[in-house]
């Protein structure tokens, strides 16, 4: 890890097979504005097109099967109509000279029978209910205890990710990011608080990382490793997530995937986390020698500092991108940043979605 005093957010970088003009990434942001059939539509295409000056756009999570659904009006990537909808998005972004990858998503236990095909129980590595409430078509309902996957079912879930990867290629994306963060299915397998299995997918860290490694292998077979990223969130404790040793667990994940040649590893860890929260990024950086992207409340100053320290190569911005579609230009010129309206984050129409003006607008 070497310091780079001359690096800034506007320095170009090669990330796997992609040439990025800057190191500013739009983080995946669930906005609950998919159209009929959980398919992207023209409004979504406008939203991503407006933000195409980012070095890289990562889409909102896109479920790889109907079983992967955890929230209303989120886009999938398993049907022909969804692929056609995503093609609207990629065409719009590419017409503006942008680069965009699709985030492949399965929520696992963070769902509800009212959102599942046939009213089935959500699936998980172990029959442990998440903490909190699910937003269902009839309002908020307590999370239920999920059904633990049988060992012989797991290859079928891996195949769902491979199917999503193939559809992402058909939709014209530049690559994919596997969502292994935020308490969703892959994260549930990795952390020992949610994985109490006694088969080859539970117990030791090597076993708990088997699921994500199999998914990576399947997706790499479709795309090649240099167009595949992975997202992790070692210290996100939402939905009742926990791990007995996040530093050891997630540096172990990084070590296990280091030789794969991924385009990048994307780690979410808050800059302003309480002092009691373990800091995992340094250990992950020591274990992973590829391109490292960080995310977690960065501003221009803190993002520049971590790039120059050599710890990170890219910085992803979330909430700032909601209200500042031209974030790259605002950072470059020092223009004032618009504060997002949190009331319009999830669901609704163009208000709070595509109506934030560019600084010159």
KEMARZA-683016 format. One record per residue (C-alpha): residue in three letters; chain; x, y, z. Coordinates in steps of 0.05 Angstrom, whole numbers. Example, Ala and Ser with C-alpha at 12.3 -4.5 7.8 and 13.67 -1.06 7.14 Angstrom:
{site "Ala"; "A"; {246; -90; 156}}
{site "Ser"; "A"; {273; -21; 143}}
END
This chain:
{site "Unk"; "A"; {0; 0; 0}}
{site "Unk"; "A"; {34; 63; -25}}
{site "Unk"; "A"; {13; 135; -15}}
{site "Unk"; "A"; {-1; 177; -77}}
{site "Unk"; "A"; {4; 251; -61}}
{site "Unk"; "A"; {-18; 273; -131}}
{site "Unk"; "A"; {-80; 229; -137}}
{site "Unk"; "A"; {-149; 260; -136}}
{site "Unk"; "A"; {-220; 241; -152}}
{site "Unk"; "A"; {-210; 262; -225}}
{site "Unk"; "A"; {-150; 217; -239}}
{site "Unk"; "A"; {-167; 164; -291}}
{site "Unk"; "A"; {-161; 91; -273}}
{site "Unk"; "A"; {-165; 23; -305}}
{site "Unk"; "A"; {-214; -22; -267}}
{site "Unk"; "A"; {-211; -92; -295}}
{site "Unk"; "A"; {-232; -86; -368}}
{site "Unk"; "A"; {-260; -16; -358}}
{site "Unk"; "A"; {-225; 50; -369}}
{site "Unk"; "A"; {-255; 102; -322}}
{site "Unk"; "A"; {-244; 177; -332}}
{site "Unk"; "A"; {-249; 190; -258}}
{site "Unk"; "A"; {-253; 154; -191}}
{site "Unk"; "A"; {-323; 178; -172}}
{site "Unk"; "A"; {-372; 121; -170}}
{site "Unk"; "A"; {-447; 125; -163}}
{site "Unk"; "A"; {-465; 75; -109}}
{site "Unk"; "A"; {-524; 27; -117}}
{site "Unk"; "A"; {-586; 62; -92}}
{site "Unk"; "A"; {-653; 28; -83}}
{site "Unk"; "A"; {-706; 78; -104}}
{site "Unk"; "A"; {-769; 34; -112}}
{site "Unk"; "A"; {-789; 63; -178}}
{site "Unk"; "A"; {-790; 3; -225}}
{site "Unk"; "A"; {-848; -3; -273}}
{site "Unk"; "A"; {-898; -59; -286}}
{site "Unk"; "A"; {-869; -129; -278}}
{site "Unk"; "A"; {-813; -101; -235}}
{site "Unk"; "A"; {-781; -77; -300}}
{site "Unk"; "A"; {-741; -12; -311}}
{site "Unk"; "A"; {-775; 39; -355}}
{site "Unk"; "A"; {-763; 107; -387}}
{site "Unk"; "A"; {-762; 144; -320}}
{site "Unk"; "A"; {-705; 100; -295}}
{site "Unk"; "A"; {-667; 110; -360}}
{site "Unk"; "A"; {-671; 185; -350}}
{site "Unk"; "A"; {-646; 179; -278}}
{site "Unk"; "A"; {-584; 140; -296}}
{site "Unk"; "A"; {-570; 181; -359}}
{site "Unk"; "A"; {-569; 245; -317}}
{site "Unk"; "A"; {-512; 215; -275}}
{site "Unk"; "A"; {-471; 186; -332}}
{site "Unk"; "A"; {-410; 231; -318}}
{site "Unk"; "A"; {-392; 187; -259}}
{site "Unk"; "A"; {-331; 144; -271}}
{site "Unk"; "A"; {-376; 85; -260}}
{site "Unk"; "A"; {-451; 76; -246}}
{site "Unk"; "A"; {-473; 17; -205}}
{site "Unk"; "A"; {-547; 3; -211}}
{site "Unk"; "A"; {-595; -7; -154}}
{site "Unk"; "A"; {-600; -80; -132}}
{site "Unk"; "A"; {-636; -122; -184}}
{site "Unk"; "A"; {-664; -188; -159}}
{site "Unk"; "A"; {-641; -249; -197}}
{site "Unk"; "A"; {-707; -286; -188}}
{site "Unk"; "A"; {-778; -274; -162}}
{site "Unk"; "A"; {-754; -309; -98}}
{site "Unk"; "A"; {-701; -255; -89}}
{site "Unk"; "A"; {-753; -199; -81}}
{site "Unk"; "A"; {-755; -162; -14}}
{site "Unk"; "A"; {-783; -94; -31}}
{site "Unk"; "A"; {-840; -70; -75}}
{site "Unk"; "A"; {-825; -36; -141}}
{site "Unk"; "A"; {-752; -57; -145}}
{site "Unk"; "A"; {-726; -81; -212}}
{site "Unk"; "A"; {-710; -152; -229}}
{site "Unk"; "A"; {-665; -182; -282}}
{site "Unk"; "A"; {-695; -250; -295}}
{site "Unk"; "A"; {-749; -237; -347}}
{site "Unk"; "A"; {-748; -214; -419}}
{site "Unk"; "A"; {-788; -151; -403}}
{site "Unk"; "A"; {-737; -133; -349}}
{site "Unk"; "A"; {-679; -144; -396}}
{site "Unk"; "A"; {-713; -98; -447}}
{site "Unk"; "A"; {-723; -46; -393}}
{site "Unk"; "A"; {-651; -48; -372}}
{site "Unk"; "A"; {-631; -40; -445}}
{site "Unk"; "A"; {-666; 28; -443}}
{site "Unk"; "A"; {-620; 46; -385}}
{site "Unk"; "A"; {-555; 21; -415}}
{site "Unk"; "A"; {-569; 53; -482}}
{site "Unk"; "A"; {-583; 120; -449}}
{site "Unk"; "A"; {-520; 117; -406}}
{site "Unk"; "A"; {-475; 95; -464}}
{site "Unk"; "A"; {-503; 151; -508}}
{site "Unk"; "A"; {-475; 199; -456}}
{site "Unk"; "A"; {-407; 164; -455}}
{site "Unk"; "A"; {-419; 130; -388}}
{site "Unk"; "A"; {-403; 62; -360}}
{site "Unk"; "A"; {-453; 21; -320}}
{site "Unk"; "A"; {-455; -45; -283}}
{site "Unk"; "A"; {-515; -83; -257}}
{site "Unk"; "A"; {-519; -103; -184}}
{site "Unk"; "A"; {-543; -176; -177}}
{site "Unk"; "A"; {-586; -184; -115}}
{site "Unk"; "A"; {-622; -236; -73}}
{site "Unk"; "A"; {-650; -213; -7}}
{site "Unk"; "A"; {-656; -281; 26}}
{site "Unk"; "A"; {-691; -276; 93}}
{site "Unk"; "A"; {-705; -201; 86}}
{site "Unk"; "A"; {-772; -213; 53}}
{site "Unk"; "A"; {-842; -237; 71}}
{site "Unk"; "A"; {-890; -290; 46}}
{site "Unk"; "A"; {-933; -233; 17}}
{site "Unk"; "A"; {-875; -217; -29}}
{site "Unk"; "A"; {-856; -289; -46}}
{site "Unk"; "A"; {-883; -332; -103}}
{site "Unk"; "A"; {-941; -373; -78}}
{site "Unk"; "A"; {-936; -342; -8}}
{site "Unk"; "A"; {-875; -385; 8}}
{site "Unk"; "A"; {-829; -371; 66}}
{site "Unk"; "A"; {-766; -331; 49}}
{site "Unk"; "A"; {-702; -373; 46}}
{site "Unk"; "A"; {-638; -365; 85}}
{site "Unk"; "A"; {-577; -405; 107}}
{site "Unk"; "A"; {-610; -417; 174}}
{site "Unk"; "A"; {-680; -411; 203}}
{site "Unk"; "A"; {-666; -346; 240}}
{site "Unk"; "A"; {-713; -287; 232}}
{site "Unk"; "A"; {-684; -218; 217}}
{site "Unk"; "A"; {-700; -161; 264}}
{site "Unk"; "A"; {-750; -109; 241}}
{site "Unk"; "A"; {-809; -101; 194}}
{site "Unk"; "A"; {-822; -118; 122}}
{site "Unk"; "A"; {-859; -68; 77}}
{site "Unk"; "A"; {-911; -111; 43}}
{site "Unk"; "A"; {-969; -96; -4}}
{site "Unk"; "A"; {-1014; -91; 58}}
{site "Unk"; "A"; {-966; -48; 99}}
{site "Unk"; "A"; {-911; -62; 148}}
{site "Unk"; "A"; {-909; -133; 176}}
{site "Unk"; "A"; {-860; -166; 224}}
{site "Unk"; "A"; {-806; -207; 190}}
{site "Unk"; "A"; {-820; -281; 192}}
{site "Unk"; "A"; {-774; -339; 208}}
{site "Unk"; "A"; {-745; -361; 141}}
{site "Unk"; "A"; {-737; -431; 115}}
{site "Unk"; "A"; {-665; -458; 117}}
{site "Unk"; "A"; {-641; -479; 49}}
{site "Unk"; "A"; {-627; -553; 40}}
{site "Unk"; "A"; {-556; -567; 17}}
{site "Unk"; "A"; {-580; -594; -50}}
{site "Unk"; "A"; {-619; -530; -64}}
{site "Unk"; "A"; {-559; -484; -61}}
{site "Unk"; "A"; {-534; -498; -133}}
{site "Unk"; "A"; {-602; -474; -157}}
{site "Unk"; "A"; {-592; -407; -122}}
{site "Unk"; "A"; {-522; -401; -153}}
{site "Unk"; "A"; {-555; -415; -220}}
{site "Unk"; "A"; {-602; -356; -208}}
{site "Unk"; "A"; {-542; -310; -203}}
{site "Unk"; "A"; {-512; -339; -267}}
{site "Unk"; "A"; {-579; -328; -302}}
{site "Unk"; "A"; {-579; -256; -278}}
{site "Unk"; "A"; {-508; -247; -303}}
{site "Unk"; "A"; {-527; -273; -372}}
{site "Unk"; "A"; {-586; -226; -375}}
{site "Unk"; "A"; {-542; -167; -354}}
{site "Unk"; "A"; {-498; -182; -414}}
{site "Unk"; "A"; {-560; -185; -459}}
{site "Unk"; "A"; {-583; -118; -431}}
{site "Unk"; "A"; {-518; -85; -453}}
{site "Unk"; "A"; {-484; -73; -386}}
{site "Unk"; "A"; {-409; -64; -379}}
{site "Unk"; "A"; {-404; -114; -322}}
{site "Unk"; "A"; {-439; -135; -258}}
{site "Unk"; "A"; {-431; -126; -184}}
{site "Unk"; "A"; {-452; -183; -137}}
{site "Unk"; "A"; {-490; -157; -76}}
{site "Unk"; "A"; {-458; -191; -16}}
{site "Unk"; "A"; {-475; -135; 33}}
{site "Unk"; "A"; {-528; -104; 78}}
{site "Unk"; "A"; {-555; -168; 109}}
{site "Unk"; "A"; {-580; -200; 45}}
{site "Unk"; "A"; {-571; -272; 25}}
{site "Unk"; "A"; {-496; -275; 11}}
{site "Unk"; "A"; {-482; -234; 73}}
{site "Unk"; "A"; {-526; -282; 113}}
{site "Unk"; "A"; {-482; -340; 92}}
{site "Unk"; "A"; {-417; -303; 108}}
{site "Unk"; "A"; {-432; -279; 179}}
{site "Unk"; "A"; {-435; -328; 237}}
{site "Unk"; "A"; {-493; -292; 270}}
{site "Unk"; "A"; {-540; -312; 213}}
{site "Unk"; "A"; {-506; -377; 190}}
{site "Unk"; "A"; {-513; -435; 239}}
{site "Unk"; "A"; {-508; -490; 187}}
{site "Unk"; "A"; {-471; -555; 200}}
{site "Unk"; "A"; {-459; -575; 128}}
{site "Unk"; "A"; {-404; -552; 81}}
{site "Unk"; "A"; {-435; -482; 78}}
{site "Unk"; "A"; {-431; -469; 153}}
{site "Unk"; "A"; {-384; -469; 212}}
{site "Unk"; "A"; {-313; -450; 190}}
{site "Unk"; "A"; {-300; -386; 153}}
{site "Unk"; "A"; {-278; -427; 93}}
{site "Unk"; "A"; {-347; -461; 93}}
{site "Unk"; "A"; {-384; -395; 103}}
{site "Unk"; "A"; {-350; -364; 43}}
{site "Unk"; "A"; {-364; -424; -1}}
{site "Unk"; "A"; {-431; -396; -25}}
{site "Unk"; "A"; {-402; -329; -48}}
{site "Unk"; "A"; {-343; -364; -81}}
{site "Unk"; "A"; {-389; -409; -120}}
{site "Unk"; "A"; {-430; -350; -142}}
{site "Unk"; "A"; {-368; -313; -163}}
{site "Unk"; "A"; {-344; -373; -203}}
{site "Unk"; "A"; {-411; -378; -238}}
{site "Unk"; "A"; {-415; -304; -255}}
{site "Unk"; "A"; {-342; -301; -277}}
{site "Unk"; "A"; {-357; -358; -325}}
{site "Unk"; "A"; {-407; -311; -359}}
{site "Unk"; "A"; {-369; -245; -356}}
{site "Unk"; "A"; {-296; -258; -342}}
{site "Unk"; "A"; {-268; -236; -276}}
{site "Unk"; "A"; {-246; -168; -302}}
{site "Unk"; "A"; {-319; -146; -308}}
{site "Unk"; "A"; {-344; -172; -241}}
{site "Unk"; "A"; {-345; -136; -174}}
{site "Unk"; "A"; {-367; -156; -104}}
{site "Unk"; "A"; {-398; -112; -50}}
{site "Unk"; "A"; {-389; -126; 24}}
{site "Unk"; "A"; {-412; -88; 87}}
{site "Unk"; "A"; {-374; -118; 146}}
{site "Unk"; "A"; {-402; -72; 200}}
{site "Unk"; "A"; {-473; -61; 176}}
{site "Unk"; "A"; {-516; -90; 231}}
{site "Unk"; "A"; {-584; -75; 201}}
{site "Unk"; "A"; {-638; -129; 202}}
{site "Unk"; "A"; {-606; -163; 262}}
{site "Unk"; "A"; {-540; -179; 227}}
{site "Unk"; "A"; {-479; -196; 270}}
{site "Unk"; "A"; {-412; -230; 268}}
{site "Unk"; "A"; {-366; -251; 324}}
{site "Unk"; "A"; {-304; -222; 290}}
{site "Unk"; "A"; {-318; -177; 230}}
{site "Unk"; "A"; {-244; -161; 218}}
{site "Unk"; "A"; {-224; -234; 214}}
{site "Unk"; "A"; {-286; -254; 175}}
{site "Unk"; "A"; {-283; -201; 121}}
{site "Unk"; "A"; {-208; -199; 113}}
{site "Unk"; "A"; {-216; -274; 105}}
{site "Unk"; "A"; {-267; -264; 50}}
{site "Unk"; "A"; {-220; -214; 16}}
{site "Unk"; "A"; {-162; -264; 21}}
{site "Unk"; "A"; {-206; -320; -8}}
{site "Unk"; "A"; {-224; -280; -70}}
{site "Unk"; "A"; {-158; -244; -80}}
{site "Unk"; "A"; {-132; -291; -133}}
{site "Unk"; "A"; {-195; -288; -176}}
{site "Unk"; "A"; {-175; -224; -212}}
{site "Unk"; "A"; {-240; -187; -199}}
{site "Unk"; "A"; {-251; -118; -228}}
{site "Unk"; "A"; {-260; -91; -158}}
{site "Unk"; "A"; {-281; -104; -86}}
{site "Unk"; "A"; {-331; -54; -58}}
{site "Unk"; "A"; {-331; -45; 18}}
{site "Unk"; "A"; {-383; -4; 56}}
{site "Unk"; "A"; {-357; 23; 122}}
{site "Unk"; "A"; {-379; 90; 151}}
{site "Unk"; "A"; {-327; 144; 156}}
{site "Unk"; "A"; {-362; 169; 219}}
{site "Unk"; "A"; {-376; 102; 252}}
{site "Unk"; "A"; {-374; 102; 329}}
{site "Unk"; "A"; {-306; 87; 360}}
{site "Unk"; "A"; {-333; 20; 384}}
{site "Unk"; "A"; {-346; -3; 312}}
{site "Unk"; "A"; {-291; -48; 285}}
{site "Unk"; "A"; {-251; -18; 228}}
{site "Unk"; "A"; {-245; -72; 174}}
{site "Unk"; "A"; {-220; -33; 113}}
{site "Unk"; "A"; {-145; -35; 133}}
{site "Unk"; "A"; {-146; -110; 141}}
{site "Unk"; "A"; {-185; -119; 77}}
{site "Unk"; "A"; {-136; -75; 40}}
{site "Unk"; "A"; {-78; -117; 66}}
{site "Unk"; "A"; {-112; -181; 43}}
{site "Unk"; "A"; {-138; -158; -25}}
{site "Unk"; "A"; {-90; -134; -78}}
{site "Unk"; "A"; {-139; -114; -131}}
{site "Unk"; "A"; {-178; -50; -140}}
{site "Unk"; "A"; {-213; -29; -75}}
{site "Unk"; "A"; {-274; 15; -74}}
{site "Unk"; "A"; {-298; 47; -9}}
{site "Unk"; "A"; {-366; 76; 9}}
{site "Unk"; "A"; {-396; 104; 72}}
{site "Unk"; "A"; {-410; 178; 80}}
{site "Unk"; "A"; {-350; 206; 43}}
{site "Unk"; "A"; {-345; 278; 20}}
{site "Unk"; "A"; {-295; 307; -29}}
{site "Unk"; "A"; {-242; 318; 25}}
{site "Unk"; "A"; {-246; 250; 59}}
{site "Unk"; "A"; {-251; 215; -9}}
{site "Unk"; "A"; {-188; 250; -34}}
{site "Unk"; "A"; {-152; 234; 30}}
{site "Unk"; "A"; {-166; 159; 27}}
{site "Unk"; "A"; {-145; 156; -46}}
{site "Unk"; "A"; {-79; 191; -31}}
{site "Unk"; "A"; {-67; 145; 28}}
{site "Unk"; "A"; {-65; 85; -19}}
{site "Unk"; "A"; {-120; 49; 21}}
{site "Unk"; "A"; {-173; 58; -34}}
{site "Unk"; "A"; {-173; 65; -109}}
{site "Unk"; "A"; {-245; 88; -120}}
{site "Unk"; "A"; {-298; 121; -76}}
{site "Unk"; "A"; {-373; 109; -84}}
{site "Unk"; "A"; {-423; 163; -65}}
{site "Unk"; "A"; {-496; 148; -49}}
{site "Unk"; "A"; {-540; 203; -20}}
{site "Unk"; "A"; {-500; 258; -54}}
{site "Unk"; "A"; {-516; 227; -121}}
{site "Unk"; "A"; {-591; 228; -108}}
{site "Unk"; "A"; {-593; 304; -106}}
{site "Unk"; "A"; {-532; 320; -149}}
{site "Unk"; "A"; {-536; 285; -217}}
{site "Unk"; "A"; {-474; 325; -238}}
{site "Unk"; "A"; {-434; 308; -176}}
{site "Unk"; "A"; {-369; 302; -216}}
{site "Unk"; "A"; {-376; 373; -242}}
{site "Unk"; "A"; {-396; 400; -174}}
{site "Unk"; "A"; {-335; 368; -141}}
{site "Unk"; "A"; {-290; 394; -197}}
{site "Unk"; "A"; {-315; 466; -193}}
{site "Unk"; "A"; {-330; 470; -119}}
{site "Unk"; "A"; {-404; 486; -133}}
{site "Unk"; "A"; {-453; 481; -76}}
{site "Unk"; "A"; {-483; 412; -65}}
{site "Unk"; "A"; {-558; 403; -63}}
{site "Unk"; "A"; {-586; 370; -1}}
{site "Unk"; "A"; {-631; 310; -18}}
{site "Unk"; "A"; {-703; 306; 4}}
{site "Unk"; "A"; {-706; 242; 45}}
{site "Unk"; "A"; {-782; 240; 40}}
{site "Unk"; "A"; {-775; 223; -34}}
{site "Unk"; "A"; {-720; 170; -29}}
{site "Unk"; "A"; {-765; 110; -37}}
{site "Unk"; "A"; {-823; 104; -85}}
{site "Unk"; "A"; {-863; 156; -121}}
{site "Unk"; "A"; {-854; 191; -188}}
{site "Unk"; "A"; {-804; 239; -218}}
{site "Unk"; "A"; {-806; 285; -158}}
{site "Unk"; "A"; {-742; 275; -118}}
{site "Unk"; "A"; {-717; 228; -172}}
{site "Unk"; "A"; {-704; 261; -239}}
{site "Unk"; "A"; {-722; 333; -222}}
{site "Unk"; "A"; {-657; 352; -186}}
{site "Unk"; "A"; {-624; 403; -232}}
{site "Unk"; "A"; {-552; 403; -255}}
{site "Unk"; "A"; {-513; 464; -230}}
{site "Unk"; "A"; {-520; 495; -299}}
{site "Unk"; "A"; {-593; 474; -304}}
END
